[in-house]
Amino acid sequence: MLMDPLFMGLLLFVSFCATLAALFAILLLAPRVRTGPVHAPDDVLAEPRRFIFRDGYLLEHSGGAGFLIPTPVDHLTAWESLEEALADLIDGISDALNGLRKDGRAFRLNGTMGKDRMTVLGVRDGELLRITVSAADRAQDTVRIDQSTLDSLTRDMANLRAAAETAPALSWCQDEQGQIIWANAAYRQRLAEQKGEAAASVWPIGRIFPEEATVTAGSLRRKITSDDQMTSLWFELTISEPVSGNRYIHATPLDKVVRAEDNLRNFIQTLTKTFAHLPTGLAIFDRDRQLALFNPALINLTDLDGAWLSQRPKLAVFFDHLRERQRLPEPKDYKSWRDSLTKLERTEGTGTYEETWSLASGQTFRVTGRPHADGAVALLIEDISAEISVTRRFRAELEMFQSVFDSGDEAIVVFTPAGQLTLSNARYSEMWEHDPRFSLTEVSAADAIALWKENSAPSPVWGELRDFVGSLSKRAEWFDTIILRDGRMLHIRVSPLAGGMTLVGFLEKGKAPAIAPPDQVIVDATPTKKRKQKTSATSSS
């Protein structure tokens, strides 16, 4: 059956329209591929994005932060997420964030997002860390930040300015041409005192120190003249390396330090002059055990060459030279002995060395080594030959005196003004069978009288003797007689000596009948014969 041509045309038209509609729908719904550069939406940084952290925890953030940290926001990991996002946009952001978190160091870093320029600010506000991400207006070169961050930056700037203005050190900044472009209050005040108020009130401000003194980084001392032109003022200049073409210089007053150094120098000179006239040889070795100071007496006593000593020999070498010149005794083990002396400074406080050296020449040295806290060792050498000679002669005289004292027939003891037995001879020890020299305790007059009284017949002599020894009034020599229990008769002599001392002597006269023990003795009540006294010339007159 043949179709109507009109019907066939209409059918073709409808099919064509349906196909065209399907193609249009496909094109409309298909995704479009971007071939140009990617740009951030216009409103991504239209307003600053603000983040507030405390101890790594995100406390607060402004809206629209989803392009920097994932949403929903994890407040525990927000810090790491923000650092990771900014690290792709800004160089050095990780170090800046770590410095802010650990030390509170504020920072400002610039970066780009596509074609847009952005700025990140970080400040510490008490316990809070504020981070602001904002766009920078390229036309006006401005940065939009939130008010709280601006307030923190303003406070930091005010604190830094106040710290610089109130610092006692003179501080200033100079540019590449050497012009001073900033100075603190201490610098301006010193300049006004030195050159007048006008010099401190105009810019570029005047100089206090020469320009050539502030062009090399480091520290150095400089002296200026005071306003009265009479005294010198010392400063230590600390010069920084160039920072963006500028140098920062700080001048710390050193007047007290310089005066202290001068006083120390004068003190050392005074000590040196004093040491030069000392008869004692002095050698001071520093912590490295090198000779640091010596006096002329050391040369005289040791016969060492002064030029060689000026070469600062080591302590061990010093002893070696003394040994070569026979100016020290030869120990059994010289090396061990020398090492013990060279280690004195390691035993500070307990390692003091003191010894008497008897030399082959007949001289005698007293040598003292004293360590000090800083590791130095002071060695003192003193010639005590004369002192030793006098001591030996005195000891010989004492021995001779004791021999003469012991050779007599009279038993003698001497008491101090306090009543202590201080001297006795051999005859006394033999007569009374008591040697005070071997007594473990001091023998008093009361102890001695008790011994004599126990071994003799009753007599009033002992009471009078006790009073005589302790008397402070004018005294005269007197004599009496006592009888021992074995019948021997002793002649007793009591004599005052110089300085309040008292001498008691016993001399055997003969022998009487033996005396009965104390419990069998009958005391005669008749008055005793008046004691014969030998008064002094003053008393007899």
C-alpha positions in Angstrom: 0.0 0.0 0.0 1.5 3.3 -1.0 1.5 6.1 1.6 0.3 9.6 0.9 3.3 11.8 0.0 2.0 14.5 2.3 1.9 12.0 5.2 5.4 10.9 4.4 6.8 14.4 4.5 5.1 15.1 7.8 6.6 11.9 9.3 10.1 12.9 8.2 9.8 16.4 9.6 8.7 15.0 13.0 11.6 12.6 13.1 14.1 15.3 12.2 12.8 17.5 15.0 12.9 14.7 17.5 16.5 13.9 16.6 17.5 17.6 16.8 15.9 17.9 20.2 17.8 14.8 21.5 21.1 16.3 20.3 20.4 19.6 22.0 19.5 17.8 25.2 22.8 15.8 25.0 24.8 19.0 24.4 23.0 20.8 27.2 23.6 18.1 29.8 27.1 17.1 28.9 29.9 18.5 31.3 32.0 21.4 30.0 35.8 21.1 30.0 37.8 24.3 31.2 40.8 24.9 29.1 41.8 28.2 30.7 43.5 28.9 34.2 41.5 28.2 37.3 40.5 31.3 39.3 39.2 31.3 42.9 35.6 32.6 43.2 35.4 36.3 43.7 34.1 36.0 47.2 36.7 33.4 48.5 38.8 36.2 50.2 36.4 39.0 49.9 36.5 39.1 53.7 39.4 38.0 56.0 39.3 34.5 57.3 40.0 34.4 61.0 41.1 31.4 63.1 41.6 31.4 66.9 43.6 28.6 68.5 44.6 27.7 72.0 47.0 24.8 72.7 46.5 23.6 69.1 42.6 23.5 69.5 40.5 25.6 67.2 38.3 27.7 69.4 36.7 29.9 66.8 36.8 30.6 63.0 35.0 33.0 60.7 32.6 31.9 58.0 33.7 30.6 54.6 36.7 28.7 55.9 35.9 25.6 53.9 38.4 26.4 51.2 41.3 26.1 53.8 40.1 23.4 56.2 37.8 20.4 55.4 34.2 20.6 56.4 32.7 19.7 58.7 35.5 21.3 60.7 37.5 19.0 63.1 38.6 21.4 65.8 41.3 19.0 67.0 43.1 18.7 63.7 42.3 22.1 62.3 45.8 23.4 63.0 47.4 20.7 60.9 44.8 21.1 58.2 45.3 24.8 58.0 49.1 24.4 57.8 48.8 21.8 55.1 46.5 24.0 53.0 48.7 27.1 53.4 51.9 25.3 52.7 51.0 24.9 49.0 50.3 28.7 48.8 53.0 30.4 50.9 56.6 29.6 51.3 57.9 29.3 54.9 54.5 29.1 56.5 55.3 25.9 58.4 58.3 27.5 60.2 56.3 30.6 60.9 53.4 28.6 62.4 55.8 26.6 64.6 57.6 29.8 65.8 54.2 31.3 66.7 53.1 28.2 68.5 56.3 27.6 70.5 57.8 31.1 71.0 54.9 33.4 70.3 56.8 35.0 67.3 54.4 37.1 65.2 54.7 36.9 61.4 53.4 38.2 58.2 53.8 36.2 55.0 52.6 36.9 51.4 51.6 34.4 48.8 49.4 33.9 45.8 46.2 32.0 45.1 45.9 31.8 41.3 46.3 35.4 40.2 45.2 36.8 43.5 47.7 38.0 46.1 47.1 36.9 49.7 48.6 37.7 53.1 48.7 35.5 56.3 49.2 37.2 59.7 49.9 35.3 62.9 50.1 36.9 66.4 49.9 35.8 70.0 47.2 37.3 72.2 47.8 36.0 75.7 47.0 32.3 75.5 45.3 32.6 72.1 47.0 32.3 68.7 45.2 34.4 66.0 45.8 33.6 62.3 44.2 35.8 59.6 44.2 34.9 55.9 43.2 37.8 53.7 43.5 39.2 50.2 45.9 42.1 49.5 44.6 45.0 47.4 47.2 45.2 44.7 46.2 48.7 43.7 46.5 50.3 47.2 48.9 47.7 48.6 46.7 47.2 51.6 45.7 44.1 53.6 42.3 43.6 55.1 42.4 42.1 58.6 39.9 41.6 61.4 39.8 44.1 64.2 41.1 41.7 67.0 44.2 40.9 64.9 44.8 44.6 64.3 44.5 45.3 68.0 47.0 42.5 68.9 49.5 43.9 66.3 49.0 47.4 67.7 49.7 46.2 71.2 52.8 44.4 70.1 54.0 47.5 68.3 53.4 49.7 71.3 55.3 47.2 73.6 58.2 47.1 71.2 58.3 50.9 70.9 58.1 51.3 74.7 60.9 48.7 75.2 63.2 50.6 72.8 62.4 54.0 74.3 63.0 52.9 77.9 66.1 50.9 77.3 69.2 52.3 79.1 71.4 51.3 76.1 71.8 53.8 73.2 70.1 52.2 70.2 69.8 53.5 66.6 69.4 52.3 63.0 71.3 53.6 60.0 70.6 53.0 56.4 73.0 51.9 53.6 74.3 55.5 53.2 75.1 55.7 56.9 72.3 58.1 57.7 70.6 57.5 61.1 66.9 56.9 60.4 65.8 56.0 63.9 67.2 56.4 67.5 65.7 55.7 70.9 65.3 58.1 73.8 68.6 57.3 75.4 70.5 58.1 72.2 68.7 61.4 71.7 69.3 62.4 75.4 73.0 61.6 75.2 73.3 63.5 71.9 71.5 66.5 73.4 73.9 66.5 76.4 76.8 66.3 74.1 75.9 68.6 71.2 72.8 70.5 72.3 69.1 70.1 72.0 69.1 71.3 68.3 71.3 68.4 67.2 68.8 65.9 68.7 65.6 67.5 67.3 66.4 67.5 63.5 66.5 64.7 61.0 68.7 63.1 59.9 69.8 63.2 63.6 73.4 63.8 64.5 76.1 61.2 65.3 77.6 60.5 68.7 80.1 57.9 67.5 82.2 58.1 64.3 80.7 56.6 61.2 83.7 54.3 60.6 83.0 52.7 64.0 79.6 51.4 62.9 80.1 49.8 59.5 81.4 46.4 60.5 79.3 43.8 62.3 80.5 42.7 65.7 81.3 44.4 69.0 83.9 47.0 70.0 84.7 49.6 72.6 84.5 53.3 72.0 85.2 56.3 74.2 83.5 59.7 74.0 84.0 62.9 75.9 81.3 64.0 78.4 79.4 67.2 78.1 81.8 69.0 80.5 84.8 67.9 78.4 86.5 66.7 81.6 85.7 63.0 81.8 85.6 60.1 79.3 82.6 57.8 78.8 83.1 54.3 77.6 80.6 52.2 75.6 80.5 48.8 74.0 79.0 48.9 70.6 77.2 45.9 69.2 76.6 46.2 65.5 74.2 43.9 63.6 74.6 42.4 60.1 72.6 44.4 57.5 68.8 43.7 57.7 67.0 44.9 54.6 69.9 47.2 54.0 69.8 48.7 57.5 72.2 48.2 60.5 71.0 48.2 64.1 73.6 49.4 66.6 73.4 49.3 70.5 75.8 51.1 72.8 76.0 49.8 76.3 77.6 52.0 79.0 80.9 50.5 80.2 82.0 53.1 82.7 81.7 50.9 85.7 83.3 48.0 83.9 86.3 50.1 82.8 86.7 51.6 86.3 86.6 48.1 87.7 89.2 46.9 85.2 91.4 50.0 86.1 91.1 49.2 89.8 91.9 45.6 89.2 94.9 46.6 87.1 96.1 49.0 89.8 95.5 46.3 92.5 97.6 43.8 90.5 100.4 46.4 90.1 100.3 47.1 93.9 100.5 43.3 94.6 103.3 43.0 92.1 105.3 45.7 93.9 104.5 44.2 97.2 105.6 40.7 96.0 108.8 42.2 94.7 109.9 43.2 98.2 108.8 39.9 99.9 111.6 37.7 101.2 109.4 34.7 100.4 109.6 33.3 97.0 106.3 33.3 95.2 105.3 31.4 92.1 101.7 31.3 90.8 100.7 28.8 88.1 97.5 29.2 86.1 94.9 26.6 85.4 97.0 25.2 82.5 99.8 24.7 85.1 102.0 27.4 83.5 103.9 29.9 85.5 101.9 33.2 85.4 103.6 35.3 88.1 106.8 35.2 90.2 108.8 37.6 92.3 112.6 38.3 92.6 112.8 36.4 95.8 112.0 33.2 93.9 115.1 33.7 91.7 117.3 34.3 94.7 116.1 31.2 96.6 116.0 28.8 93.7 119.0 30.0 91.6 116.7 29.7 88.5 117.3 32.1 85.6 114.8 34.9 85.4 114.7 34.8 81.6 113.8 31.1 81.7 111.1 31.8 84.3 109.7 34.5 82.0 109.1 31.8 79.4 106.3 30.5 81.6 107.4 26.9 82.2 105.0 24.2 83.2 104.8 23.2 86.9 106.4 19.8 86.3 109.3 21.4 84.3 109.7 23.9 87.1 110.3 21.1 89.6 112.6 19.3 87.2 114.9 22.4 87.1 114.8 22.7 90.8 116.0 19.1 91.0 118.8 19.7 88.6 120.1 22.6 90.7 119.7 20.6 93.9 117.2 23.1 95.3 114.9 20.4 96.5 115.5 17.2 98.5 115.7 14.0 96.6 112.6 11.9 97.3 112.5 8.2 97.0 110.1 8.3 94.1 110.6 11.6 92.4 108.0 11.1 89.6 105.2 10.2 92.0 106.1 13.1 94.3 106.1 15.5 91.4 102.8 14.3 90.1 101.2 14.7 93.5 102.2 18.3 93.5 101.0 19.0 89.9 97.6 17.6 90.8 97.1 20.1 93.6 94.6 22.2 91.6 92.4 19.2 91.1 91.9 18.7 94.9 91.0 22.3 95.7 90.2 22.8 99.4 91.8 19.6 100.6 95.0 19.3 98.6 97.1 21.9 100.4 100.8 20.9 100.4 103.2 21.9 103.1 106.6 20.5 103.7 110.1 21.4 105.0 112.9 20.9 102.6 116.4 20.3 104.0 118.8 20.9 101.2 122.3 19.5 100.8 123.7 23.1 101.1 122.5 23.3 104.7 119.6 25.6 103.9 116.1 24.7 105.0 113.0 25.8 103.0 109.4 25.8 104.1 107.4 25.1 100.9 103.6 25.6 100.8 101.4 24.8 97.8 97.8 26.1 97.9 95.3 25.4 95.1 92.6 27.8 94.2 89.0 27.5 92.9 89.9 28.5 89.3 92.5 25.7 89.0 95.5 27.9 89.8 98.3 26.9 92.2 100.2 29.3 94.5 103.7 28.0 95.5 105.4 29.8 98.4 109.1 29.1 99.2 110.5 30.5 102.4 114.0 30.3 103.7 113.8 29.3 107.4 117.4 28.3 107.9 117.9 31.0 110.5 114.7 30.0 112.3 115.7 26.4 112.3 119.1 27.3 113.6 117.6 29.3 116.5 115.2 26.5 117.2 117.9 24.0 117.4 120.1 26.2 119.6 117.2 26.9 121.9 116.4 23.2 122.1 120.0 22.5 123.0 119.9 25.1 125.7 116.7 23.7 127.1 118.3 20.2 127.2 121.4 21.7 128.9 119.2 23.5 131.4 117.2 20.4 132.1 120.4 18.5 132.7 121.6 21.1 135.2 118.2 21.2 136.7 118.2 17.4 137.2 121.8 17.2 138.6 121.0 19.0 141.8 120.1 17.3 145.2 117.0 19.5 145.7 113.7 18.2 144.4 112.0 21.2 142.7 108.6 21.8 141.2 107.2 25.1 139.8 103.5 26.2 139.7 101.8 28.7 137.5 99.8 31.6 138.9 96.7 29.4 138.2 98.1 26.7 140.4 99.1 24.2 137.6 102.4 22.3 137.9 104.5 23.3 135.0 108.1 22.2 135.7 109.8 19.5 137.8 113.2 17.8 137.9 114.3 14.2 138.1 115.1 14.4 141.8 111.4 15.3 142.5 110.2 12.3 140.5 112.6 10.1 142.5 111.7 11.5 145.9 107.9 11.5 145.6 107.7 8.6 143.1 105.7 10.8 140.8 106.7 12.1 137.4 104.3 14.9 136.2 105.7 14.7 132.6 104.0 11.4 132.1 100.7 12.4 133.6 97.7 12.2 131.3 96.1 15.2 132.9 97.3 18.5 134.3 98.6 18.3 137.8 97.3 21.1 140.1 98.8 22.5 143.3 96.0 20.8 145.2 96.9 17.4 143.6 100.6 17.8 144.5 99.9 19.0 148.1 97.6 16.0 148.6 100.3 13.7 147.4 102.9 15.3 149.7 100.5 15.3 152.7 99.7 11.7 152.2 103.3 10.7 152.4 104.4 12.9 155.3 103.5 13.6 158.9 100.7 16.0 159.6 101.8 19.6 159.4 100.3 23.1 158.9 102.8 23.7 156.1 100.4 22.3 153.5 97.6 24.7 154.2 99.9 27.7 154.2 101.6 26.4 151.0 98.2 26.1 149.3 97.3 29.7 150.2 100.7 30.9 149.1 100.4 29.5 145.6 97.1 31.1 144.9 97.9 34.4 146.6 97.9 37.6 144.5 99.4 39.8 147.3 103.1 40.6 147.8 104.9 37.4 148.8 108.3 36.6 150.4 110.4 33.4 150.4 110.0 31.1 153.5 111.4 27.8 154.8 110.2 24.9 156.9 110.7 21.3 157.7 108.6 18.2 157.2 109.0 14.6 158.0 108.2 11.8 155.6 106.5 8.6 156.8 109.7 6.6 156.3 111.4 8.9 158.8 113.3 11.2 156.4 113.4 14.8 157.3 113.0 17.3 154.4 113.9 20.9 154.3 111.2 22.7 152.3 111.8 26.0 150.5 108.9 28.1 149.0 110.0 31.0 146.8 107.9 33.4 144.7 109.1 33.8 141.0 108.5 36.4 138.3 105.1 36.4 136.7 103.3 35.0 139.8 105.0 31.6 139.5 105.9 29.7 142.7 108.9 27.4 143.3 108.8 24.6 145.9 112.0 22.8 146.8 112.6 19.7 149.0 116.1 18.9 150.3 116.7 15.9 152.5 118.4 16.8 155.9 118.5 13.5 157.8 116.5 10.7 159.1 114.1 10.6 162.1 112.1 7.6 163.6 109.5 6.2 161.2 106.0 7.8 161.4 103.0 5.6 162.2 100.1 5.4 159.7 97.6 8.3 159.8 95.0 6.4 161.8 97.6 5.8 164.6 99.1 9.3 164.8 98.5 11.4 167.9 98.7 15.1 167.0 100.5 17.3 169.4 98.3 20.1 170.4 101.2 22.4 171.5 102.0 25.3 169.3 104.6 24.7 166.6 107.8 26.6 166.6 107.5 29.8 164.7 108.6 29.4 161.1 111.8 31.1 160.1 111.2 33.4 157.1 113.6 35.2 154.9 111.8 38.3 153.9 112.7 40.5 151.0 114.7 43.7 151.5 111.6 45.7 151.2 109.8 43.8 154.0 112.8 44.0 156.4 113.0 47.7 155.9 
